[in-house]
């Protein structure tokens, strides 16, 4: 049984991974740096809110786990992708109509929280099977 703190850690890891991979369209091109080339003084004044909390090796582990979940645990992967807006170099972003359909499904489902928690526990079990898990989370 996975504890509540482990589920919170899993959620924190997957949210951080999503933020880190959010703007990647293809390898070698990142949209998040384009603001630097605009001559807008307002962007320079905004504080940087997001800071990396995990090593790049953790993101490699998450990428491997999500890839294996997409092959073996399709339902849990779909729940995580819907809940956290997961975007990966391996999968293309779903169209807006699919996102709206998923929002309707979530709002009509009484057991969505339990499904998300079960998907997070599956994700965390896959993470624990990684070789360097104890090095970063132990």
N, CA, C and O of each residue as an XYZ file, in Angstrom:
552
protein
N       0.845     -1.180      0.000
C       0.000      0.000      0.000
C       0.892      1.246      0.000
O       1.865      1.326      0.749
N       0.555      2.180     -0.823
C       1.330      3.407     -0.941
C       0.735      4.460     -0.008
O      -0.481      4.643      0.042
N       1.605      5.149      0.730
C       1.148      6.147      1.694
C       0.742      7.441      0.993
O       1.021      7.645     -0.188
N       0.081      8.300      1.749
C      -0.367      9.582      1.222
C       0.819     10.468      0.841
O       0.754     11.192     -0.152
N       1.895     10.417      1.613
C       3.069     11.237      1.286
C       3.724     10.773     -0.008
O       4.238     11.595     -0.766
N       3.716      9.466     -0.272
C       4.265      8.960     -1.527
C       3.405      9.382     -2.719
O       3.936      9.695     -3.784
N       2.091      9.391     -2.547
C       1.200      9.842     -3.616
C       1.405     11.334     -3.868
O       1.391     11.777     -5.017
N       1.597     12.115     -2.796
C       1.880     13.541     -2.963
C       3.203     13.754     -3.690
O       3.313     14.640     -4.537
N       4.202     12.947     -3.362
C       5.491     13.050     -4.045
C       5.354     12.680     -5.515
O       5.932     13.339     -6.380
N       4.589     11.626     -5.801
C       4.371     11.223     -7.192
C       3.672     12.332     -7.963
O       4.024     12.609     -9.110
N       2.691     12.962     -7.346
C       1.986     14.061     -8.008
C       2.929     15.246     -8.236
O       2.881     15.887     -9.286
N       3.771     15.529     -7.266
C       4.732     16.616     -7.403
C       5.716     16.333     -8.543
O       6.039     17.228     -9.324
N       6.190     15.092     -8.635
C       7.134     14.712     -9.692
C       6.488     14.850    -11.063
O       7.095     15.402    -11.981
N       5.277     14.360    -11.210
C       4.644     14.388    -12.532
C       4.231     15.805    -12.922
O       4.262     16.141    -14.106
N       3.845     16.646    -11.960
C       3.536     18.037    -12.286
C       4.800     18.790    -12.698
O       4.770     19.588    -13.634
N       5.902     18.540    -12.007
C       7.157     19.201    -12.354
C       7.634     18.751    -13.723
O       8.132     19.560    -14.506
N       7.485     17.465    -14.017
C       7.867     16.953    -15.336
C       7.014     17.596    -16.427
O       7.523     17.949    -17.491
N       5.717     17.746    -16.162
C       4.833     18.357    -17.157
C       5.230     19.806    -17.409
O       5.228     20.257    -18.554
N       5.570     20.543    -16.348
C       5.992     21.930    -16.528
C       7.296     22.017    -17.308
O       7.479     22.912    -18.132
N       8.198     21.082    -17.041
C       9.495     21.104    -17.728
C       9.343     20.760    -19.201
O      10.079     21.295    -20.030
N       8.403     19.877    -19.550
C       8.239     19.418    -20.921
C       7.121     20.161    -21.648
O       6.845     19.853    -22.808
N       6.481     21.115    -21.012
C       5.288     21.760    -21.566
C       5.513     22.386    -22.932
O       4.695     22.199    -23.832
N       6.588     23.116    -23.106
C       6.770     23.895    -24.317
C       7.569     23.191    -25.400
O       7.825     23.777    -26.452
N       7.960     21.971    -25.170
C       8.774     21.289    -26.166
C       7.888     20.817    -27.309
O       6.988     20.001    -27.107
N       8.137     21.323    -28.495
C       7.384     20.922    -29.676
C       8.108     19.790    -30.374
O       7.502     18.780    -30.733
N       9.385     19.959    -30.562
C      10.207     18.913    -31.137
C      11.612     19.087    -30.573
O      11.939     20.131    -30.009
N      12.414     18.090    -30.725
C      13.741     18.132    -30.137
C      14.559     19.273    -30.743
O      14.633     19.409    -31.964
N      15.164     20.081    -29.893
C      15.971     21.195    -30.353
C      15.197     22.485    -30.519
O      15.783     23.498    -30.901
N      13.899     22.487    -30.245
C      13.097     23.703    -30.388
C      12.213     23.844    -29.162
O      11.399     22.966    -28.875
N      12.367     24.933    -28.443
C      11.581     25.165    -27.236
C      10.942     26.544    -27.334
O      11.635     27.537    -27.558
N       9.624     26.607    -27.168
C       8.913     27.876    -27.286
C       9.119     28.788    -26.083
O       8.898     29.995    -26.180
N       9.537     28.228    -24.954
C       9.614     29.024    -23.737
C      10.743     30.043    -23.766
O      10.752     30.943    -22.926
N      11.685     29.950    -24.681
C      12.770     30.933    -24.728
C      12.486     32.054    -25.718
O      13.282     32.989    -25.818
N      11.391     31.994    -26.445
C      11.115     33.019    -27.448
C      10.810     34.377    -26.836
O      10.954     35.394    -27.514
N      10.393     34.424    -25.576
C      10.122     35.707    -24.935
C      11.394     36.541    -24.806
O      11.320     37.768    -24.734
N      12.553     35.897    -24.777
C      13.813     36.626    -24.628
C      14.114     37.498    -25.848
O      14.816     38.503    -25.738
N      13.592     37.118    -26.992
C      13.894     37.846    -28.218
C      12.920     38.980    -28.497
O      13.098     39.733    -29.454
N      11.890     39.106    -27.665
C      10.941     40.202    -27.832
C      11.428     41.399    -27.029
O      11.985     41.234    -25.944
N      11.229     42.564    -27.538
C      11.656     43.787    -26.870
C      10.499     44.312    -26.023
O       9.930     45.362    -26.319
N      10.160     43.579    -24.977
C       9.043     43.934    -24.125
C       9.568     44.073    -22.693
O      10.054     43.103    -22.112
N       9.470     45.250    -22.140
C      10.013     45.475    -20.800
C       9.172     44.804    -19.717
O       9.680     44.538    -18.627
N       7.887     44.524    -19.994
C       7.043     43.879    -19.004
C       7.513     42.459    -18.714
O       7.474     42.019    -17.565
N       7.957     41.738    -19.739
C       8.446     40.380    -19.524
C       9.701     40.360    -18.669
O       9.919     39.410    -17.918
N      10.522     41.381    -18.768
C      11.745     41.440    -17.976
C      11.444     41.685    -16.506
O      12.222     41.278    -15.644
N      10.331     42.341    -16.204
C       9.988     42.657    -14.817
C       9.299     41.513    -14.090
O       9.289     41.487    -12.859
N       8.733     40.581    -14.813
C       8.014     39.483    -14.181
C       8.993     38.569    -13.449
O      10.039     38.218    -13.994
N       8.660     38.182    -12.216
C       9.566     37.284    -11.493
C       9.482     35.865    -12.044
O       8.441     35.441    -12.547
N      10.571     35.155    -11.942
C      10.590     33.765    -12.385
C      10.051     32.896    -11.255
O      10.681     32.755    -10.207
N       8.880     32.320    -11.484
C       8.192     31.567    -10.453
C       8.665     30.113    -10.422
O       8.775     29.509     -9.356
N       8.934     29.578    -11.571
C       9.213     28.151    -11.670
C      10.705     27.882    -11.509
O      11.533     28.503    -12.176
N      11.030     26.977    -10.644
C      12.418     26.542    -10.466
C      12.448     25.024    -10.490
O      11.549     24.374     -9.956
N      13.464     24.463    -11.100
C      13.581     23.009    -11.172
C      13.850     22.452     -9.780
O      14.714     22.947     -9.055
N      13.109     21.431     -9.422
C      13.283     20.822     -8.113
C      13.914     19.446     -8.181
O      14.288     18.876     -7.156
N      14.034     18.915     -9.379
C      14.561     17.563     -9.524
C      15.718     17.561    -10.516
O      15.830     18.441    -11.369
N      16.565     16.562    -10.383
C      17.693     16.383    -11.288
C      17.173     15.950    -12.665
O      16.081     15.390    -12.752
N      17.924     16.196    -13.734
C      17.502     15.738    -15.067
C      17.361     14.217    -15.160
O      16.586     13.710    -15.971
N      18.111     13.495    -14.330
C      17.990     12.032    -14.344
C      16.608     11.579    -13.883
O      16.111     10.547    -14.331
N      15.985     12.351    -12.986
C      14.625     12.021    -12.538
C      13.653     12.163    -13.695
O      12.742     11.348    -13.845
N      13.837     13.194    -14.517
C      12.968     13.360    -15.684
C      13.160     12.230    -16.687
O      12.205     11.816    -17.343
N      14.388     11.729    -16.811
C      14.616     10.564    -17.673
C      13.882      9.350    -17.130
O      13.310      8.572    -17.893
N      13.897      9.185    -15.796
C      13.165      8.075    -15.184
C      11.664      8.215    -15.432
O      10.993      7.235    -15.755
N      11.140      9.425    -15.281
C       9.706      9.665    -15.497
C       9.341      9.376    -16.946
O       8.296      8.785    -17.220
N      10.201      9.791    -17.875
C       9.946      9.539    -19.291
C       9.882      8.037    -19.579
O       9.012      7.580    -20.320
N      10.809      7.269    -18.987
C      10.796      5.817    -19.176
C       9.562      5.181    -18.550
O       8.952      4.286    -19.135
N       9.195      5.648    -17.357
C       8.022      5.100    -16.676
C       6.752      5.384    -17.466
O       5.919      4.495    -17.642
N       6.598      6.617    -17.944
C       5.394      6.950    -18.702
C       5.335      6.202    -20.024
O       4.254      5.834    -20.484
N       6.490      5.975    -20.636
C       6.500      5.198    -21.876
C       6.070      3.763    -21.608
O       5.274      3.203    -22.361
N       6.593      3.164    -20.538
C       6.197      1.786    -20.230
C       4.745      1.720    -19.765
O       4.060      0.734    -20.035
N       4.266      2.751    -19.073
C       2.854      2.772    -18.686
C       1.953      2.896    -19.902
O       0.857      2.335    -19.915
N       2.392      3.619    -20.922
C       1.569      3.762    -22.121
C       1.440      2.445    -22.868
O       0.490      2.245    -23.624
N       2.398      1.544    -22.658
C       2.336      0.241    -23.307
C       1.595     -0.785    -22.461
O       0.849     -1.601    -23.002
N       1.785     -0.759    -21.139
C       1.247     -1.811    -20.267
C       0.022     -1.384    -19.476
O      -0.894     -2.182    -19.279
N      -0.008     -0.151    -19.024
C      -1.098      0.357    -18.190
C      -1.775      1.521    -18.907
O      -1.645      2.672    -18.490
N      -2.489      1.224    -19.972
C      -3.062      2.276    -20.812
C      -4.100      3.127    -20.084
O      -4.141      4.343    -20.271
N      -4.931      2.506    -19.263
C      -5.975      3.260    -18.572
C      -5.360      4.231    -17.565
O      -5.767      5.391    -17.500
N      -4.389      3.771    -16.783
C      -3.733      4.642    -15.806
C      -2.985      5.770    -16.508
O      -2.988      6.908    -16.040
N      -2.345      5.453    -17.632
C      -1.644      6.477    -18.396
C      -2.613      7.522    -18.935
O      -2.316      8.716    -18.903
N      -3.772      7.081    -19.432
C      -4.773      8.018    -19.955
C      -5.315      8.916    -18.844
O      -5.581     10.095    -19.077
N      -5.478      8.372    -17.651
C      -5.957      9.177    -16.529
C      -4.925     10.232    -16.153
O      -5.276     11.391    -15.933
N      -3.659      9.842    -16.080
C      -2.604     10.809    -15.752
C      -2.478     11.880    -16.833
O      -2.286     13.060    -16.537
N      -2.586     11.459    -18.061
C      -2.473     12.399    -19.177
C      -3.632     13.399    -19.164
O      -3.444     14.578    -19.464
N      -4.817     12.928    -18.820
C      -5.979     13.799    -18.750
C      -5.899     14.738    -17.557
O      -6.187     15.928    -17.679
N      -5.512     14.211    -16.413
C      -5.499     15.014    -15.191
C      -4.407     16.074    -15.196
O      -4.642     17.215    -14.797
N      -3.219     15.702    -15.645
C      -2.077     16.601    -15.529
C      -1.652     17.215    -16.849
O      -0.606     17.861    -16.904
N      -2.413     17.043    -17.903
C      -2.093     17.674    -19.178
C      -0.760     17.228    -19.716
O      -0.004     18.033    -20.260
N      -0.465     15.957    -19.571
C       0.852     15.421    -19.900
C       1.161     15.560    -21.386
O       0.383     15.138    -22.242
N       2.291     16.151    -21.667
C       2.775     16.289    -23.032
C       4.174     15.694    -23.071
O       5.007     16.017    -22.224
N       4.433     14.859    -24.011
C       5.724     14.200    -24.096
C       6.247     14.267    -25.514
O       5.469     14.441    -26.452
N       7.563     14.131    -25.688
C       8.093     14.043    -27.047
C       7.579     12.828    -27.801
O       7.592     12.814    -29.031
N       7.121     11.794    -27.071
C       6.658     10.573    -27.718
C       5.196     10.633    -28.157
O       4.782      9.860    -29.020
N       4.413     11.536    -27.578
C       2.986     11.581    -27.855
C       2.592     12.991    -28.246
O       3.077     13.956    -27.656
N       1.718     13.123    -29.235
C       1.319     14.463    -29.628
C       0.175     14.949    -28.757
O      -0.565     14.157    -28.174
N       0.047     16.257    -28.680
C      -0.966     16.875    -27.844
C      -2.356     16.587    -28.409
O      -2.565     16.685    -29.618
N      -3.309     16.233    -27.541
C      -4.662     15.959    -28.045
C      -5.341     17.232    -28.503
O      -5.021     18.312    -28.006
N      -6.273     17.131    -29.440
C      -6.976     18.320    -29.921
C      -7.879     18.909    -28.837
O      -8.182     18.246    -27.844
N      -8.298     20.141    -29.033
C      -9.125     20.845    -28.053
C     -10.442     20.115    -27.801
O     -10.923     20.095    -26.667
N     -11.029     19.521    -28.822
C     -12.297     18.798    -28.640
C     -12.116     17.610    -27.696
O     -12.994     17.313    -26.885
N     -10.977     16.936    -27.808
C     -10.719     15.807    -26.910
C     -10.519     16.288    -25.479
O     -10.968     15.637    -24.536
N      -9.851     17.419    -25.316
C      -9.666     17.966    -23.969
C     -11.005     18.348    -23.342
O     -11.228     18.091    -22.159
N     -11.895     18.959    -24.121
C     -13.209     19.322    -23.606
C     -14.036     18.078    -23.279
O     -14.753     18.059    -22.279
N     -13.943     17.048    -24.107
C     -14.645     15.799    -23.826
C     -14.149     15.184    -22.520
O     -14.943     14.690    -21.720
N     -12.831     15.216    -22.307
C     -12.268     14.677    -21.070
C     -12.706     15.492    -19.856
O     -12.928     14.930    -18.784
N     -12.831     16.798    -20.010
C     -13.315     17.619    -18.906
C     -14.754     17.265    -18.543
O     -15.112     17.218    -17.366
N     -15.580     17.015    -19.567
C     -16.968     16.608    -19.292
C     -17.001     15.256    -18.597
O     -17.791     15.053    -17.674
N     -16.160     14.338    -19.027
C     -16.117     13.019    -18.396
C     -15.709     13.147    -16.937
O     -16.294     12.505    -16.065
N     -14.702     13.979    -16.673
C     -14.255     14.169    -15.290
C     -15.345     14.780    -14.428
O     -15.562     14.344    -13.298
N     -16.033     15.787    -14.951
C     -17.052     16.451    -14.137
C     -18.251     15.543    -13.881
O     -18.934     15.711    -12.871
N     -18.522     14.595    -14.756
C     -19.656     13.686    -14.574
C     -19.299     12.427    -13.795
O     -20.192     11.678    -13.397
N     -18.032     12.183    -13.574
C     -17.606     10.980    -12.881
C     -17.516     11.237    -11.381
O     -16.884     12.198    -10.942
N     -18.152     10.372    -10.602
C     -18.112     10.508     -9.144
C     -16.834      9.918     -8.561
O     -16.452     10.255     -7.440
N     -16.177      9.051     -9.303
C     -15.015      8.348     -8.759
C     -13.697      8.845     -9.359
O     -12.696      8.132     -9.307
N     -13.679     10.056     -9.928
C     -12.477     10.533    -10.607
C     -11.289     10.641     -9.661
O     -10.172     10.284    -10.034
N     -11.512     11.127     -8.446
C     -10.406     11.273     -7.486
C      -9.781      9.926     -7.160
O      -8.559      9.813     -7.060
N     -10.607      8.915     -6.996
C     -10.077      7.568     -6.701
C      -9.305      7.019     -7.899
O      -8.285      6.351     -7.729
N      -9.785      7.296     -9.102
C      -9.075      6.834    -10.295
C      -7.729      7.518    -10.451
O      -6.747      6.875    -10.822
N      -7.670      8.813    -10.174
C      -6.407      9.547    -10.254
C      -5.438      9.028     -9.203
O      -4.252      8.855     -9.484
N      -5.929      8.781     -8.004
C      -5.068      8.266     -6.937
C      -4.551      6.876     -7.284
O      -3.391      6.564     -7.015
N      -5.393      6.040     -7.876
C      -4.946      4.708     -8.291
C      -3.902      4.804     -9.404
O      -2.925      4.055     -9.402
N      -4.102      5.717    -10.352
C      -3.123      5.908    -11.427
C      -1.803      6.430    -10.878
O      -0.737      6.016    -11.332
N      -1.864      7.336     -9.903
C      -0.637      7.838     -9.286
C       0.099      6.737     -8.525
O       1.329      6.701     -8.518
N      -0.648      5.848     -7.891
C       0.013      4.743     -7.178
C       0.668      3.784     -8.163
O       1.747      3.262     -7.882
N       0.043      3.543     -9.306
C       0.671      2.704    -10.335
C       1.928      3.381    -10.867
O       2.957      2.731    -11.052
N       1.844      4.692    -11.114
C       3.012      5.459    -11.567
C       4.146      5.357    -10.554
O       5.300      5.157    -10.934
N       3.825      5.494     -9.262
C       4.857      5.461     -8.237
C       5.458      4.060     -8.086
O       6.645      3.928     -7.789
N       4.658      3.024     -8.285
C       5.198      1.661     -8.252
C       6.177      1.436     -9.400
O       7.213      0.797     -9.219
N       5.855      1.953    -10.566
C       6.783      1.864    -11.697
C       8.058      2.662    -11.420
O       9.155      2.241    -11.787
N       7.902      3.818    -10.770
C       9.082      4.622    -10.429
C       9.988      3.882     -9.447
O      11.212      3.961     -9.550
N       9.392      3.168     -8.502
C      10.180      2.444     -7.509
C      10.966      1.290     -8.124
O      11.960      0.847     -7.548
N      10.541      0.804     -9.271
C      11.252     -0.282     -9.955
C      12.465      0.209    -10.733
O      13.264     -0.601    -11.201
N      12.617      1.538    -10.879
C      13.757      2.091    -11.604
C      15.039      1.874    -10.800
O      15.008      1.803     -9.571
N      16.166      1.770    -11.507
C      17.442      1.458    -10.874
C      17.902      2.540     -9.897
O      18.367      2.220     -8.803
N      17.783      3.787    -10.268
C      18.316      4.880     -9.449
C      17.264      5.537     -8.556
O      17.463      6.657     -8.086
N      16.162      4.857     -8.323
C      15.090      5.432     -7.506
C      15.579      5.743     -6.099
O      15.312      6.827     -5.580
N      16.286      4.815     -5.478
C      16.763      5.010     -4.101
C      17.784      6.154     -4.017
O      17.907      6.810     -2.983
N      18.492      6.377     -5.086
C      19.488      7.459     -5.089
C      18.825      8.826     -4.993
O      19.344      9.717     -4.321
N      17.671      9.006     -5.664
C      17.014     10.302     -5.687
C      15.906     10.449     -4.658
O      15.634     11.564     -4.213
N      15.263      9.367     -4.271
C      14.118      9.445     -3.363
C      14.311      8.650     -2.082
O      13.381      8.558     -1.281
N      15.471      8.081     -1.863
C      15.690      7.235     -0.692
C      16.286      7.901      0.481
O      16.504      7.261      1.510
